[in-house]
Amino acid sequence: MIEKKIKINKHNYLSNRVIVSPMCQYSSIDGSPSDWHYKHLSNLILSGASMLIIESTAVSKVGRITKKDLCLYNSTQEKNFKKLIKFLKSIKDIPICLQISHSGRKGSCNIPWVKSGRPLNKNGWKTISSSNLKRDKSWPSPIKANIQDIKRIISEFEKTSVRALRAGFDGVEIHMAHGYLIHQFLSPICNKRKDNYGGSLKNRIRLSLEITNKIKNKILNSKILGVRLTGLDHVKKGINIEESIYLAKKLKSIGVNYLCISSGGIVKKTRLNTKKQAFRLEIVKKIKKELKKMVIGTTGNLENLELLKKNLYSKYLDLAFIGRPFLKNSQWLYEALGAKVIPKQYEKAFDKKIN
Ligand SMILES: Cc1cc2nc3c(=O)[nH]c(=O)nc-3n(C[C@H](O)[C@H](O)[C@H](O)COP(=O)(O)O)c2cc1C
């Protein structure tokens, strides 16, 4: 079942069910891809996955997580992304999407190998969020976004999508999970607003729907629109499954082509146990049960091929978004898909006989 192709929209098929999950590299040069990205992504494009989602890319300077994030808000960055996509497509022509994001109160952070999860003390920037609640005791307070800020943020997402398509991407994935800005509006844990963007579920999801609508209007039907959605906050009074099902249905009605269900990240400590195999499977099953016709995947410890085959065969999982296994061994999928995905130039290495 891993190898079964799937229609993602009227114009795009994926040749199998494994997708490269977006993974931040904190290695950009002024927001543009660096040599590291060429090396890293050319490994991943040959991995056998049917689609590549490029790491979380900021829609504005304030929306970066760290100073080394990829960004797509100016023409130099657009030009450099265009070069990268041309290069990757010349190696292998599979759909490549860009994950677009705003970090909100999780921005102005050190890069992980300098000080993991710690705010920049020097030369940081003032972050913005749904409320002025801090991410954590030791973090500074963000500014609470006013209506002008919200309008600007929606337009930044829209402009970045347009730039991504002009640069040659096959689509975009909107990041609505992991405690970043859109999630900061969705979650009652962090959204304490009293206006149209806070309080009731309808108000908390307003920003996510406005952004999705704007992008959908700009995206041609031939392009892919995905969302990384949070299924659960895993904390008391956080987003629950009924709420995420409600939002998922709304996103489907706008014309989103696929959902990748993630969870957690709105605060540091949650009940999410990331040690378990396929730890989000139960969440995705509940969502898929209510949205049978939508293409839905999940992410998190899906490395066990037998388990993956079994679950991709069930009616509850369409796609597997794989991250770390591909970093450890970019040929990880060759075992499952063999000749279908091994590049011709490498075939000899996998032949039994040597001649
Ligand atoms: C180095 C690294 C960077 C990541 N960056 C992102 C990111 O940019 N956007 C995102 O949504 N998830 C990000 N993630 C989460 C992965 O996409 C994936 O969902 C997670 O690692 C679980 O899948 P896995 O068990 O297959 O690694 C990152 C994970 C890793 C290990």
The ligand as an SDF file (V2000), in Angstrom:
LIG
                    3D

 31 33  0  0  0  0  0  0  0  0999 V2000
   15.4300   18.8090   12.3680 C   0  0  0  0  0  0  0  0  0  0  0  0
   13.9380   18.9340   12.3930 C   0  0  0  0  0  0  0  0  0  0  0  0
   13.3380   20.0990   11.9210 C   0  0  0  0  0  0  0  0  0  0  0  0
   11.9450   20.2030   11.8750 C   0  0  0  0  0  0  0  0  0  0  0  0
   11.3670   21.3160   11.3130 N   0  0  0  0  0  0  0  0  0  0  0  0
   10.0360   21.3530   11.0920 C   0  0  0  0  0  0  0  0  0  0  0  0
    9.4500   22.3660   10.2990 C   0  0  0  0  0  0  0  0  0  0  0  0
   10.1430   23.1910    9.6860 O   0  0  0  0  0  0  0  0  0  0  0  0
    8.1060   22.3740   10.1810 N   0  0  0  0  0  0  0  0  0  0  0  0
    7.3090   21.4120   10.7520 C   0  0  0  0  0  0  0  0  0  0  0  0
    6.0920   21.4710   10.6300 O   0  0  0  0  0  0  0  0  0  0  0  0
    7.8640   20.4020   11.4390 N   0  0  0  0  0  0  0  0  0  0  0  0
    9.1910   20.3380   11.6150 C   0  0  0  0  0  0  0  0  0  0  0  0
    9.7480   19.2660   12.2410 N   0  0  0  0  0  0  0  0  0  0  0  0
    8.8870   18.1190   12.5870 C   0  0  0  0  0  0  0  0  0  0  0  0
    8.9440   17.0640   11.4670 C   0  0  0  0  0  0  0  0  0  0  0  0
    8.4170   17.5670   10.2630 O   0  0  0  0  0  0  0  0  0  0  0  0
    8.1880   15.7780   11.8460 C   0  0  0  0  0  0  0  0  0  0  0  0
    6.8310   16.0670   11.9030 O   0  0  0  0  0  0  0  0  0  0  0  0
    8.6480   15.2080   13.1760 C   0  0  0  0  0  0  0  0  0  0  0  0
   10.0550   15.0980   13.2180 O   0  0  0  0  0  0  0  0  0  0  0  0
    8.0220   13.8290   13.4300 C   0  0  0  0  0  0  0  0  0  0  0  0
    8.2800   12.9470   12.3790 O   0  0  0  0  0  0  0  0  0  0  0  0
    9.4910   11.8570   12.4510 P   0  0  0  0  0  0  0  0  0  0  0  0
    9.2300   11.0140   13.6920 O   0  0  0  0  0  0  0  0  0  0  0  0
    9.3540   11.0790   11.1790 O   0  0  0  0  0  0  0  0  0  0  0  0
   10.7640   12.6160   12.5800 O   0  0  0  0  0  0  0  0  0  0  0  0
   11.1460   19.1580   12.3490 C   0  0  0  0  0  0  0  0  0  0  0  0
   11.7460   18.0040   12.8650 C   0  0  0  0  0  0  0  0  0  0  0  0
   13.1180   17.8740   12.8670 C   0  0  0  0  0  0  0  0  0  0  0  0
   13.7400   16.5950   13.3780 C   0  0  0  0  0  0  0  0  0  0  0  0
  1  2  1  0
  2  3  1  0
  2 30  2  0
  3  4  2  0
  4  5  1  0
  4 28  1  0
  5  6  2  0
  6  7  1  0
  6 13  1  0
  7  8  2  0
  7  9  1  0
  9 10  1  0
 10 11  2  0
 10 12  1  0
 12 13  2  0
 13 14  1  0
 14 15  1  0
 14 28  1  0
 15 16  1  0
 16 17  1  0
 16 18  1  0
 18 19  1  0
 18 20  1  0
 20 21  1  0
 20 22  1  0
 22 23  1  0
 23 24  1  0
 24 25  2  0
 24 26  1  0
 24 27  1  0
 28 29  2  0
 29 30  1  0
 30 31  1  0
M  END
$$$$
